Amino acid sequence: MLGLVDYHMHSILSDGKQTYEEMIKKAIEIGLEEVGFSDHVCLKTVEWAVSPIDIPVMTEQILELREKFQDQITVRYGIEMDYFPGKEKEIQEIISQLPLDYVIGSVHFIGDWNFDTDKSLYGKWSNDELYHMYYELIQQAVKSGLFDTIGHLDIIKKFRVYPENDQSQLIEDTLKVIKQNGLVVELNTGGLDRPCAELTPSPEIVEQCYFHHIPMTISSDAHSTAQLARHYETALNLMKKIGFEEIVTFENRTRKMTHI
């Protein structure tokens, strides 16, 4: 796995199962060159995000471990930040206080409903309506200028929720907004272990990203050491087959391209 990265990882400070150090040691063992931690940070009080009181702890631990393991692996500091429309100022205040290498922007909420963990409201709207609400939020997140990467772009399909009618134009429009605003799309391999059993985004969307010259990075969305770099062979084979030759890496919110 020489040269590869995993930029979407969670620790016990959010909803992960292991500490930063345990994750780093496993990453070294399997041959990753870079890891980036991206614990959940959310304006809403949820059990799966870092508590505000623990944000300084998160920073201190990551920076200390970066120095400790600097001769063995590169450690990047990121967060997975939930986007909420109208809350851009509050989100920016959090981001600006942290010495981050990158920020993953994710949408897990439609209004107050966390569709990523709560199945209770599925069926309240048609799936077509859900897709439009979700991708409208993604487009707003992209336009906010707050984020470097968009996380698990089509996560709305997680519980095998698919639109009744063709929504390819909606996704095409979203990708054009991503391109216009210069963001990166992550290829999140964790989707293969979710009910949808598919990469997020789907192979079709990955192909569209290539067509639109949208750069991508790769991540596992690991919540344990066992999930680090999971399904990377599948994801990389797909990227190479489509035509990708590079992935994005980050340092101090500046990106560079790394050959795959």
N, C-alpha and C positions, 0 to 999 in steps of 0.2 A: 504493500500500500504506500510505497514511497511517494512522497509529494502530496498525499491527500490530507484533507481536512474534515473535521466534523464541527460545524458551527451552531448546531442546535442541540443543546444538552441541558438537562435539568438536574439539580442537586436536592439534597434534603431541605434546603432553605425554601424551595417551592414544593413541587410535587414529585421530586425524584426520590430514589431509594438509597442513594449513596452520597458520600461527601465528595467535594472537589478533588481532594487528593486521591481517593480511591478511583475516581474516573480518570484522572491523569495517568496514574500508574497502569491502568488497563490500556489506555490509549498508546502508551509507550510500548507495552507488551505486544500489541497487534500491529505496530509499525506506523501509526499516524505521525505526520510531521507537525500538524497544528491541531489544537482543539480550541473551541470557543464556547464558553459557558453562556447560556441565555435563559436564566431563570425567569419565570413569569413575574412581571410587574404590572399591576392593575389598579386603576383608580377605585374600582369597587372592592369592597372587603370580601374576599373569597379565600377559601382554605387552601387553594392550590397555587396561590401567589406569595411572593416574599412579603412578609409583614414590614410596614414602614420602619419599625424599630430595627429590623434586621438588614436594611439596605446598607448601612455603614459596615456591618459585619461581612456582607457579601463582597463589598469592595476590598476590604482589608484582606480577606482570605485569598481572593483571586490574585491580588497584587503580590502577596507574600509567596504564593505558590508559583507564580510566574517566575519570580527570581530564584526560588529553590530549584526549579526544574529546567532552568534556562539552557543548560548544556545538553538536555535530553529531548526537549520538545518545546515548541512555541505555544504559549498559552495566551489566548485572546479573551477580552472582557466584552461580552455583549449582554443584552437583555431582550426578552420577548415581551414587547409592550402592547397591551390591548389598546385598540383604537376606539374612541367614542366621539361621535360628531358633536361639535360644540365645546369639546373639552381640550382643544388643541393647546391652549395656553398652559393648562395644568400639566398636560403630558410633557410639554417642552420644558417646564420648570424642573421636572424630575430628571429628564434626559441631560439637561445642561449642567446638572450638579455632579455627574458621574464621568469618570475618565474612560469612556467607552471606545472600543474599536469598531463596533457596529451596533445597529438597532434593528431588530426584526419587528416589523409591524404586522400584527395579526388581528383578525376579527373573530371573536368567539361569541359575541353578543349581538342579537338583533333586538334593539330596545333594551329591556331588562332581562330578556330571555337568553340564557347561556345554552345555545343549541348544541354546543359541543359535548355537554355532559347531561343535559336534561332533555329527555325525549317527550316530555308531557305535552308540548304544544305542537308537535308535528301533527299535521292534519287540520290545524286551525286555518291555514292558508293552503292554497294549491301549491304544489312544488314549483311551478313556474313563478308564482308570486314570491316564494321564498328565495329563489335564485336571483330574482331582480332586486330584492331587498338586500341580499348578501353582497352581490357584486356592486351595487350602488355604494355600499359602505366601503368596499375595497377601493373603489375609484376615489372616494373622498379621502381615504387614508393615504393613497398614493399622492394625491394633489396637496396634502397637508404639508409636505416637505419635512416631515418629522423622522422619516424612516429611510434606512439604506436598502433593506430587503423586505420583500413581502413573503410572509410565512405561509406554508401549506395552502397555496392559492385557491384550490377547489375543495377545501375541507367541508363545505356544506354537504358534500356527498357522503360524509363519514358513515352514517347509518344506512347506507344504500338508498339514499334519498336522491332520486333523479327527476329531472323535469318531465312534465307530460309532453311538451313540445320542444322542438329543436331550439336550443339557446346558443347556438354557435356564434350568432351575431353579437349577443351580449358579451360573450367571452372575448370575441375579437375586439370589440370596443374597449373592454377593460385592458387588454394587452396593449392597445394603442395608447391608452392613458399611461400605462407603465413605461412604455418606450419614450413617450413625450417628456415624462418627468425623470427619466434617467435612473430608474430603480432596477434592482436585481431581483430575480425570482429564484427562490430556493427549490431544489428538487428534494423533497422530503420523503425519505424511504420508509418512514414509519407508517405511512398509509397502507402498506402491504400487510401490516399486522392489525389493521383496524377492520371493522365489519365490511367496508367497501373493498378491501383486499386489492388495492390499487395504489400505485405511486401518487403522491400529491405534489404537483399537478399530474394529471393523466398523461400518458404517452402522446396523445393527440395535442394537448396543450404544450408539452415540451417541444413538439415539432413546430407549433405555431410560434413559440418563443424564438426558435432558431430562424424561422422565416422572417420575423420582425427584428432580428439582430438584438434580442434582449439577452443580456448576459445572465448566467445562472451560477449558483453555487450548489453544493451538495451537503446534505445533512441527514442525520438519522432520527432526530427528535428523541434521543435516548433519555430514558428515565431510570436506567440502571446500567451497570457496567456491561451486562450481557447484551445490551442493545446498541452499543457503540458500533458505528459503521455497519449496521445491519443492512443486508440486501444491497450493499454497494456494488457488487459485481453486476447485478441486474440493472441497476441505475446507470452505471458507467457504460455498460454495453449498449444500452438504449441511447445514451447521449452520443456515443461515438458513431453508432449506426446512423443517427440523424444527421451528424456532421459536426457536432461540437468537438473542438480540440482543446478548449481551455475552460477552467472554472474561475470564479472570482474568489479572491482572498482579501482580507481587510486588515488594516492597521490604522488606528487613530482616525477612524471613519473615512479613510482613504482606501480605495480599492486598487488592486492590481490583478493581473491575469496569471494563472498558473496552469501549465500544460498538464493534460491528463493522458 
